[in-house]
Amino acid sequence: MAVRGQRLAMLRHALRRRCPVCGAPGIFQGWFTLRPRCPRCNFSFEREEGYWVGALIANIAVAELLFAAVFLGGVVFTWPDVPWLPLGILGVVAMVVLPVAFYPLSKTLWLWVDLAFLHPLDADDLSAND
C-alpha cells in the first residue's frame, strides 16, 4: 500500500511538471529545457545516456493516438459527406501542435514511469545526488 501511495504522489508531481522525487516546482528552465538536476533535492533527471528516448516515443505515440481518434471520429461523425480537406488540415495542425504542447509533460511522465516501475530509487541513487 505504501508503494502504491508513493507512486500516486509521484504521478501527481509529474502531472504538475514538478520533480517526481520531492515535488519541487521549477524543474524546467523553459518550455523545452529541463534542468539537469532538481533545485531542491538535487536529483539528476538524466539517469543514463539516451534516457529521454522513452519520453520522445511516448510523446509521438500520444500525438498519433489523439490524431487517429480525432480523424476517425471526424470521418464517422460526418459520413458519408466527409470534409476531407478541413479534416486533413486539422490533422496536420494537430500533429504539429500536440507534440510541442505535450513535450514537457512527456518528460515528467517518463521520469515517473521509470522511477515508479522500471528503475525505482534506492539508497545509492539518493546518495549519488548529494
QUIZI-V469679 format. One record per run of one state. SS is the DSSP state (h for helix, s for strand, l for the rest). FROM is the first residue (numbers start at 1). TO is the last residue. If there is no record, write none. Layout:
SS_FROM_TO ; SS_FROM_TO
This chain:
l_1_1 ; h_2_15 ; l_16_27 ; s_28_28 ; l_29_33 ; s_34_34 ; l_35_36 ; s_37_37 ; l_38_43 ; s_44_44 ; l_45_52 ; h_53_78 ; l_79_83 ; h_84_118 ; l_119_122 ; h_123_128 ; l_129_130
